[in-house]
């Protein structure tokens, strides 16, 4: 009877050891999955940071180009105003000459 009881206890211990080993294996798989997911997340975070830096650089470059463009536009506007003023003065001088000497006669 004692041998039967010991054999039954050995079977129960074996059963629970097997259950424990199965659960430990499942936990190891879950831990590995979580570790892999963490690595993927870190990689994604690094990629996101890189993209954010690239976007910031691109924005800075666009702002610099915009500033350069605005400066060129201002210079061109100033040049156009100078030409307009010079043409107005020339036209006024020509009108003054016409009034002073009259229109030229056609040959």
ABEGO torsion letter per residue (X at the ends): XAAAAAAAAAAAAAAAAAAAAAAAAAAAAAAAAAAAAAAAAAAAAAAAAAAAAAAAAAAAAAAAAAAAAAAAAAAAAAAAAAAAAAAAAAAAAAAAAAAAAEBBBBX
